[in-house]
Amino acid sequence: MHIHKSSILITALSPLLLLTTSALAATPLNNWTLSACANTTATRSPDGVIMLSDNSPDDTPCATFQFPTPVTAGTLHWRARHLQGRATLVHTLRLHSALPSAQTWEVSVFNGALWIKKTGETGSSAYVPAGQDWFAIGQWATFRLAFDTQKNTAQLYLNDIPSPVVELKQITGPISKITLLAGHDIAVGNSAEFTDVSFASGPVDIKPVRRHPQPNPARAQRADDWPTLAHAPAEWTVQDKFAQFAAWWPANRLNPEAQKAREDLQKSMRREALGTGNEFTSAVRLLPVIANSIRWEPPYAGAQQSHLYRSSPDKMTPWDRPGNTRIMESVTLLARFYALNQPWNPYYHDSALGKRLNEALQYWLALQTPEGGFPEYAGFGSGELPSTSFGLMCMVEIYDSLKHDPLFASLSSRWVESMKRAVLWNSIPDSPQRRQGISHANQILGVISGAWHLHRITGEPKWKTLYDELTDWWTSTSQSKEGWYREGGGREDFAYSQVTDLYGDRLAIETRDPRWTESLRRQFVAAQYIVVYEMDKKTAIIDATGHARTTPSASINPPPAPPGTVTNPHQINQPRQRYMGWFSHIAAIVPEARAFVINPVSPEKATVMEKDFFARWPASLAWIAQPSHVRGAQKGAYAWDDAANGTYWTLPDDTMPKAVEQTITWKESRFTKKFRDDMNEQELSCVRRPGYYATFRSGLANGRQTLGLGLVWIPGFGTVLVSANDTPRPAFGWHPTGAESRRAFRRMQRTWSGSPSPENPAQLILSSDNLPPIKFGFRDEMLTIRAEGAPLHLPLFNRKNEKWTLSNGSAWTAREVVTTTSLLLQRAGTNVTHDALINFGQPVTLTAAEPVIAGYDQVRSVTVTPAKSGGVEMTIQRIAR
């Protein structure tokens, strides 16, 4: 390493510098030690400007100043500007403690964000004040850092803003030296200049920090969000070659020399042929769009700004910014097609694609913080779990696609080193990111997968050890002891849990680790307690009151496709569920999951559908009328994956009906389950008697959860009541909708009493501080509900051609207000053997709201108001036909 020492000339302070009493007394810092090595530069100009340039993946240039004696309090001033790079990490000013622990803390300046933190940790951040583009390349910015180690506080001032913009209350001292750095050893290509560095020793005033919020992007493109893409030269322009791809199959349908290539293409397009998506066609169509949106010149050279992935061309989302690593994930498909050596792939080693891809991969690495995290919502300089974890999954796929490609030769070691840092940063025990992996189970699975793949890639045993530790930790904390996956303080069956299921299944496939298969089995056993089935054994209804992040419909059956959006004949009448390919594989290895597979494709059907798809080529490539955007995870082009059987596993037609008969609520006729998750104070009570099944939620409501009765189901009839979480959909209790219930109360106590046996108590009381209690009585054939107040709202589930009859024998269409003492529900359909009777025991007024769609069915809020003042006491029971 080259070391250069010289004295810096005293220079005039910039007019931008905020002058104070301490600033006037500042002394220029003259004696700097400059350190550089191969492909880095550290120089000082005659007028005292320090220039640091980092083009090395192995080292970082720096300039160090040693204080004659350690300092405990004072103010550092400096000016800096960004000269070259990808507009990510601009520079770092690091302060070294004189204590034996040698702790350092630093100011890290990113494009659009400032961080003040202990080295290697996450600290406090500040954003660019709105309207101030003070990190444009070549533009000077002025900094003032006031610190007092006795007060354990440091505050940073920016330009002429009179209040500090960010502070750190964990500094250690006294300070023995400072170091200036540009870039870090993963991100290369940064260059920065520093001047007017001075220090004023003495007491400092600690002032209130004025934090500047992160600017929100406009709903239309703005120059300060995304600079306009300049017209690219021909050598940078990826041509649209879809017609070339579409012509290959007809031209080679009978070519014996192309047999292997035809088989590979059939495997890659199997999901599309079976009508479960159009990921492959979407990828080929959108590849030039995404590739040509990779910025080929500064600023943000290499950033992906198509506004397709996790965004929309006409409505930019809050995270569609150059500082969000998530938008780079769609680059994965560019790497796959660039390296895929198949005669039907027209983009193999496309020169322009290679140039864009190289820029994108360089930019991706530049987004990483020195500690190992990647930014998402918080912008440049932040490290966030989702962007780091999901990014790791893509980084593994990119590595496997390009590892033998010449394009990747100079990047390969840096790419693997970046993955190592990402895994280690997310694995820090009791760190914020690790804790977030408990509350949001899906978000850390990429880290666990990354540890596994690092062992595969490097052969180093430590990564297998870390993988084992993380797997045991996740299955015992991110997954509750009852089996459900935690999400946002609750559970997310068939919503966010499907993301968790998907990645858990990928881990099961990749690692062949039985812990993942067992984890999936426990999840689907837990799900059987909150999902019931109509008598057709094909319609699944879910108690969604425990969902903390999303607001799903009462039905997990996919709704019919909107008219005109689907032209695939296999998809119009049998809409496929989300992530169907991977989910079918879960069901293949986990019998407890088979009751949740909607409309599986049998092996016999699959053979016919695949043959038909390729016989209709190229018309079959347009079966889905609306082209899929690469927005959400595992949708559109991003999801194309030919790694394992075209990511679809066939199952017999009767898979779901047979499995429904083996579910807990269908197979057993008497049990009482009292679940409690102490971590989130979640309580779920499940009561099965010969004549009905009911669920109840109590404890603490987190996020969008609601409390009270979840659902009531009757064997031989089906679902009677099903309540919603925080949505305008119907809910049970004192409020007609889940949204109103959530606002009204957030905690509910459950009390069991009148037990004929400890296993099967006769009564449950749900009570809240600000609401009258509701009592539920459990007889074998009758569920009793007594509410002390009125009116009471019932979320009545109803199916097509269902009839509702009042106590006087007249039909009720739910369009008029009526008075009755009972309501008889009569349902048509396969295997329906009973009716459901709701007996109110007194005259009541029924008022129905407009129905809400639930898959192919409806849920309607019915308000029950007794004719006399007082409470409501009603029974629900089945009546044999």
TAURWO-V984126 format. One record per run of one state. SS is the DSSP state (h for helix, s for strand, l for the rest). FROM is the first residue (numbers start at 1). TO is the last residue. If there is no record, write none. Layout:
ss->[SS | SS]
from->[FROM | FROM]
to->[TO | TO]
This chain:
ss->[l | s | l | h | l | s | l | s | l | s | l | s | l | s | l | s | l | s | l | s | l | s | l | s | l | s | l | s | l | s | l | s | l | s | l | h | l | h | l | h | l | h | l | h | l | s | l | s | l | h | l | h | l | s | l | s | h | l | h | l | h | l | h | s | h | l | h | l | s | l | s | l | s | l | h | l | h | l | s | l | s | l | s | l | s | l | s | l | h | l | h | l | h | l | h | l | h | l | s | l | h | l | h | l | h | l | h | l | s | l | s | l | s | l | s | l | s | l | s | l | s | l | s | h | l | s | l | s | l | s | l | s | l | s | l | s | l | s | l | s | l | s | l | s | l | s | l | s | l]
from->[1 | 2 | 8 | 21 | 25 | 27 | 29 | 31 | 37 | 40 | 45 | 50 | 55 | 62 | 72 | 73 | 85 | 89 | 98 | 104 | 111 | 113 | 119 | 124 | 128 | 141 | 149 | 153 | 159 | 166 | 169 | 175 | 182 | 190 | 202 | 234 | 237 | 242 | 253 | 256 | 269 | 270 | 274 | 279 | 292 | 294 | 295 | 304 | 305 | 325 | 340 | 351 | 367 | 374 | 375 | 384 | 385 | 403 | 406 | 409 | 412 | 427 | 432 | 440 | 441 | 459 | 461 | 478 | 479 | 480 | 485 | 488 | 490 | 492 | 496 | 512 | 514 | 528 | 531 | 534 | 540 | 543 | 547 | 548 | 555 | 556 | 566 | 567 | 569 | 573 | 580 | 590 | 591 | 597 | 603 | 616 | 619 | 623 | 624 | 625 | 636 | 640 | 645 | 648 | 655 | 661 | 664 | 668 | 671 | 678 | 682 | 690 | 692 | 701 | 708 | 715 | 718 | 723 | 730 | 731 | 733 | 734 | 737 | 738 | 745 | 747 | 754 | 763 | 769 | 771 | 779 | 782 | 788 | 792 | 799 | 803 | 807 | 811 | 812 | 818 | 827 | 834 | 849 | 852 | 855 | 857 | 867 | 872 | 881]
to->[1 | 7 | 20 | 24 | 26 | 28 | 30 | 36 | 39 | 44 | 49 | 54 | 61 | 71 | 72 | 84 | 88 | 97 | 103 | 110 | 112 | 118 | 123 | 127 | 140 | 148 | 152 | 158 | 165 | 168 | 174 | 181 | 189 | 201 | 233 | 236 | 241 | 252 | 255 | 268 | 269 | 273 | 278 | 291 | 293 | 294 | 303 | 304 | 324 | 339 | 350 | 366 | 373 | 374 | 383 | 384 | 402 | 405 | 408 | 411 | 426 | 431 | 439 | 440 | 458 | 460 | 477 | 478 | 479 | 484 | 487 | 489 | 491 | 495 | 511 | 513 | 527 | 530 | 533 | 539 | 542 | 546 | 547 | 554 | 555 | 565 | 566 | 568 | 572 | 579 | 589 | 590 | 596 | 602 | 615 | 618 | 622 | 623 | 624 | 635 | 639 | 644 | 647 | 654 | 660 | 663 | 667 | 670 | 677 | 681 | 689 | 691 | 700 | 707 | 714 | 717 | 722 | 729 | 730 | 732 | 733 | 736 | 737 | 744 | 746 | 753 | 762 | 768 | 770 | 778 | 781 | 787 | 791 | 798 | 802 | 806 | 810 | 811 | 817 | 826 | 833 | 848 | 851 | 854 | 856 | 866 | 871 | 880 | 881]
